[in-house]
Amino acid sequence: MKSIEEYTDYLFNCSFTDDSFDPEDHEEHLEASWELFERYAWEDIYPVWMKHLHTNCQTPEEVINFVNLYVYYEALNKPIKDPIEFVGYLYYKVDMDKYWDEAGELFDGLAIEVLSNRGLVNMMEDPYYNPLKDKRIQNAISNWGKKNKAE
């Protein structure tokens, strides 16, 4: 049986936008993600995925690819313990002033879904919620910047 790390390498060491990625009726990556979720607990998968994100996704394009794949593999509804840190890290790595066209709606959608799942955002109460204007996200982005300068 494959390890979580082996699944993770297979699932994330590919390009979401490549024409050869999971063509219609050949969704091997998506099926592998379902297999991973059946074999292992999400609580064990998530830290491996985060390690992959932090270690293997250094450029904004690589982080955008990770987020596209994360959404594609249907991980948005899975609970995470550190939603503010997770979302903050993504925005820290990808400057939305520069990459809005490629990733703005994708990141905002992920942020809203992840934060809503944890009860940290209520779109009914705040239908115009903007993750980049959220003080908690701003603080997380700032903290990531401080951490990386210290290293």
N, C-alpha and C positions, 0 to 999 in steps of 0.2 A: 504494500500500500504506500502511496506517495505521502510524503510529509507535507505539512502546511507550507513550509518554505519552498518545496518543489512546485506545489500548486501555485504559490504566489509568484515565483519566477516565471512560470508559464503564462499566468494570467496578466502580468504587468510588464513583461519584457516584450511588448509588441506595440504597434502604433494603431490607435483607435481609428485614425483617419486614413490609414492605408487601404487601398481598394481590395487587397487580399484578406483583410481582417474580417473574419466571420461573414462570408458572403451568404446571401439568402439560401436557406435550407442546409447550410453547413456551419452552424453556430457552435463550433467546437469549444471556443473559449467560454461562451455562456454556459454550455453544458458542463464544462469542467468546474465552473464556479458553483453550479448547483450540486455537483458531486462533492466538492469541498465542503459546502454547507451541510450536506447530509452526513458526512464522515466526522466532522469536527465541530466543536462548539464555537459560536461566534466570539465568546470571551477569549478563546485561544487563538482565533484567526486574526482578530483586530490588531493585537500588538505586533504581529508579524507583518501585517500590511503597513502599519505605521513605521516600523523599522525600514521596510522597503522604501516608503515615501521619503523618509529622512535621509536614507543612505544613497538611494539610486536616482532620486529625482532632484537634480541640482539646478537645472535651468527652468525658467518659467514654462517653456514648451513641454518639458517632461512632467511638471506638476499638473499642467492642464490635461495632458494625456492621462495621468493617473486619475484625475477627477472624472474625466469622461468614462474611463474604464470602471471606476468605483460605482458610478451611477448605472452604467450598462449591466454590471454584475448584480444589480438589484440590492445593493448594500445600504441604500439610503434609509430604509425603514428599520435597520438593525440598531439597537440601542448602543450608545457609546458613553463612557464615563466622563470624558473630557471634551464635550462638544465645543465649548468656547475656545479651548486650546487648539483643537483640530481645525476649526474654521479660521481662527486667527493665524495659524501657521500657513494655511493655503493662501490667504490674502497677503501675508507677509512675503511669501515667495513669488507672488505674481502681482505686479503693479497694475492695478485696474485702470489707471490713467493711460497706460500704454497698451494693455491687452483686453480692453473692454469688448471690442468687437469679437474676439476669439473666445472669451471666457466670462464676460460679465454676467450674462443671464444664467449660464451654467453654475457659476459660483454662488450667485445670489439664491438660485433655486435650491442648491445643495444646502447652503447655510440655513435657509428658512425651514427646510424639511428636517434637518438634523436638530436644530434648536427647538422646533415645534414638537418633535418627538419627545424631547426631554422637558417639555412644559416651560421652556425659557422664552418662547415667543408665542403670542396668540394673534394670528392674522385677523381674527374677527374683531378684536379690540384695537389692533393697530394695522389696518389694511395697507398702509403705506410704509411699513417697516423696511428699513434699509440697513443691511448688516454693517456696512461701512460707516454708518452714523451711530451705531450702537457702541456706547462707552466700553462695554465689556470686551467687544471685538477689538476696538481701538487699543485698549490696554494690552490685550493678548498680542496684537501685532507689535506693539512697542516692546513688550517683554521678549518676544522672539528676536527682535533686533538687538536688544541688550545682551541676550544669551549668546548670540552668534558673534558679537563683537568681543565678548569676554573669552571666547574659545581660541 
